[in-house]
């Protein structure tokens, strides 16, 4: 596959080129740029499959670049030293988001994603995906609700609708999905206010439940049965509020 690298640090570009040569995926770097202006010119003059894009450049941002070009039939992998753009990037349909210093394994996985798409001849899907990315830049209020979770080694972007419940684990929080779980380095309280208005309810001091995953509430046992078969306790002082929240779902 053919790629362009955009980064304001020349040594980062050289390092990324070296990493790419060592992958089990064929990636040919056909052009590089160190600024917004150079990047726009490189994108407009080349036919390519993958754009490695830094976010904070000397004369603007990677998002400025995407808003300024018209040929968008390629994947974008953000490569940045800043993790605070992760939610924005994932919600906007970026293929991947890599933090510096680059982990070669993560880089290979990102390239494999792109190669897989090329093998399935999904150029039209890629174009649509990037158009969604740019539309969402201007319409962030209408973005699909997601949450970015940091664990010890990775950044995860998870749809709120896929989360069954959150479970306190000391100073950490487990996000439990139907077939997987992710552990966050933040405590449960950190997520309570964030999720309060998005169909989540703190039904117990140790758990926050996604109301959309509730199968039924056993009033006698003070417990919730979720659609995936998990049973969660409900604290006595939370039961009336929970009943009200469940009733509100049917209004």
C-alpha positions in Angstrom: 0.0 0.0 0.0 1.1 3.6 -0.6 1.4 6.0 2.3 2.1 9.7 3.2 3.5 10.7 6.5 2.7 14.1 8.0 4.7 15.2 11.2 6.4 18.4 12.2 9.4 16.5 13.5 11.8 15.1 10.9 13.2 12.4 13.2 9.7 11.1 13.8 9.2 10.7 10.1 12.5 8.9 9.7 11.7 6.6 12.7 8.2 5.8 11.3 9.7 5.0 7.9 12.2 2.6 9.6 9.4 0.9 11.5 7.3 0.5 8.4 10.1 -1.3 6.6 10.2 -3.9 9.3 6.5 -4.8 9.2 4.9 -7.9 7.7 2.8 -5.5 5.7 4.1 -3.8 2.5 3.9 -0.1 3.0 5.6 2.3 0.5 6.1 5.8 1.8 5.6 8.0 -1.3 5.7 11.4 0.3 6.2 13.3 3.6 5.3 16.7 4.9 6.1 18.7 8.0 3.4 21.4 7.9 -0.3 21.8 7.0 0.7 23.6 3.8 3.1 20.9 2.7 0.6 18.2 3.7 -2.2 19.6 1.6 0.1 19.8 -1.4 1.3 16.2 -0.9 -2.2 14.8 -0.6 -3.5 16.7 -3.7 -0.6 15.5 -5.9 -0.6 11.8 -5.0 -2.7 8.7 -5.2 -2.3 6.8 -2.0 -4.0 4.5 0.5 -3.0 5.6 4.0 -2.2 8.9 5.7 -0.2 8.9 8.9 -1.2 12.2 10.4 0.1 14.1 13.4 -2.4 16.4 15.1 -0.5 19.4 16.4 1.6 21.0 13.7 3.4 24.3 13.7 1.0 26.0 11.3 -2.3 24.3 12.4 -3.7 20.8 13.1 -4.2 17.6 11.3 -7.9 18.3 11.3 -7.3 21.5 9.4 -5.6 19.4 6.7 -8.6 17.0 6.4 -11.0 20.0 6.1 -8.9 21.5 3.3 -8.6 18.6 0.8 -11.1 17.0 -1.5 -9.6 13.7 -2.5 -10.5 11.6 0.5 -10.3 7.9 -0.7 -7.7 6.9 1.9 -7.5 5.8 5.5 -6.2 8.1 8.3 -4.1 6.8 11.2 -3.4 9.6 13.7 0.1 9.5 15.2 0.5 11.9 18.1 2.1 12.6 21.4 -1.2 13.8 22.8 -3.9 11.5 24.1 -6.6 14.2 24.7 -7.7 14.0 21.0 -8.4 10.3 21.2 -12.2 10.5 21.7 -12.5 13.0 18.9 -10.5 11.0 16.5 -12.2 7.6 17.2 -15.7 9.2 17.1 -14.8 10.7 13.7 -14.1 7.4 12.1 -10.3 7.4 12.1 -8.9 4.0 11.3 -6.5 4.1 14.3 -4.9 6.4 16.9 -1.3 5.7 17.8 0.6 7.4 20.7 4.2 8.4 20.5 6.6 6.7 21.1 5.2 4.3 18.5 4.7 0.7 19.5 5.7 -1.5 16.4 3.0 -4.0 17.2 0.3 -1.3 17.3 1.6 0.1 14.0 1.4 -3.3 12.4 -2.2 -3.8 13.5 -3.1 -0.4 12.1 -1.6 -1.2 8.8 -3.2 -4.6 8.7 -6.6 -2.9 9.2 -6.0 -0.8 6.1 -4.6 -3.7 4.1 -7.7 -5.8 5.0 -9.9 -3.0 3.7 -8.0 -2.8 0.5 -8.2 -6.5 0.0 -12.0 -6.3 0.3 -12.1 -3.5 -2.2 -13.9 -1.1 0.1 -12.6 2.2 -1.2 -16.1 3.6 -1.3 -16.6 2.7 2.3 -13.3 4.5 3.2 -14.5 7.6 1.3 -17.8 7.6 3.2 -16.0 7.1 6.5 -13.8 10.1 6.0 -16.7 12.2 4.9 -18.4 11.3 8.2 -15.2 12.3 10.0 -15.3 15.8 8.5 -19.0 16.2 9.0 -18.7 15.3 12.6 -16.0 17.9 13.1 -18.8 20.5 12.4 -21.6 18.6 14.1 -20.0 17.2 17.3 -23.3 17.6 19.1 -24.8 14.8 17.0 -22.0 12.3 17.3 -22.6 8.7 18.4 -22.0 8.5 22.1 -18.7 6.8 22.9 -16.3 6.8 25.8 -12.5 6.6 25.6 -10.9 4.4 28.3 -7.2 4.3 29.2 -5.7 1.2 30.6 -2.0 0.5 31.3 -1.0 0.1 27.6 -3.8 1.1 25.3 -6.6 3.6 24.5 -10.0 2.0 23.9 -13.0 3.7 22.2 -16.2 2.0 23.3 -19.8 2.6 22.3 -21.9 3.4 25.3 -24.6 1.1 24.0 -22.2 -1.9 24.2 -21.5 -1.4 27.9 -23.6 -3.7 30.1 -22.4 -2.2 33.4 -19.4 -0.7 35.2 -17.9 -2.5 38.3 -15.8 -0.9 41.0 -12.4 -2.7 41.4 -10.7 -0.8 44.1 -9.2 2.4 42.6 -10.0 1.0 39.1 -13.2 0.5 37.1 -14.1 -2.5 34.9 -16.2 -1.7 31.9 -18.1 -5.0 31.2 -19.4 -5.7 27.7 -21.3 -8.8 26.5 -18.2 -10.7 25.6 -15.3 -8.7 27.0 -14.2 -6.2 29.6 -11.8 -3.3 29.8 -10.2 -2.0 33.1 -9.8 1.8 33.4 -7.3 3.4 35.7 -10.0 5.7 37.1 -12.4 5.0 39.9 -16.2 4.4 39.5 -17.1 7.9 40.8 -15.2 9.5 37.9 -17.7 8.1 35.5 -21.0 8.6 37.4 -21.8 12.2 36.3 -20.5 11.6 32.8 -22.9 8.7 32.2 -25.9 9.9 34.3 -27.9 11.4 31.4 -27.1 8.6 29.0 -29.3 5.8 30.3 -26.9 4.7 33.0 -27.7 4.6 36.7 -25.6 3.9 39.8 -27.7 1.1 41.3 -25.2 0.1 43.9 -22.1 1.7 45.5 -20.0 -0.8 43.5 -21.8 -0.7 40.1 -23.3 1.5 37.4 -25.8 -0.2 35.1 -26.8 0.5 31.6 -30.6 0.7 31.8 -30.9 -0.6 28.3 -29.4 -3.9 29.3 -31.8 -4.6 32.1 -34.0 -7.6 31.6 -36.0 -7.3 34.8 -35.7 -6.0 38.4 -36.5 -8.4 41.2 -38.1 -6.2 43.9 -38.0 -9.0 46.5 -34.4 -9.9 46.0 -33.3 -6.3 45.3 -31.4 -7.4 42.2 -31.2 -6.8 38.5 -31.1 -9.5 35.8 -29.3 -8.2 32.7 -29.9 -9.4 29.2 -26.6 -11.3 29.2 -27.6 -13.3 32.3 -25.5 -11.2 34.8 -27.2 -10.5 38.2 -26.4 -7.3 39.9 -27.3 -6.2 43.5 -29.3 -3.0 44.1 -28.8 -1.0 47.2 -31.9 -0.2 49.3 -31.5 3.5 49.0 -31.1 3.3 45.2 -34.1 1.1 44.4 -36.8 3.9 44.2 -34.6 5.9 41.9 -33.9 2.9 39.8 -37.6 2.0 39.5 -38.3 5.6 38.3 -35.5 5.4 35.7 -36.8 2.1 34.4 -40.3 3.6 34.2 -39.0 6.6 32.3 -37.7 4.4 29.5 -41.2 3.5 28.5 -42.5 7.1 28.3 
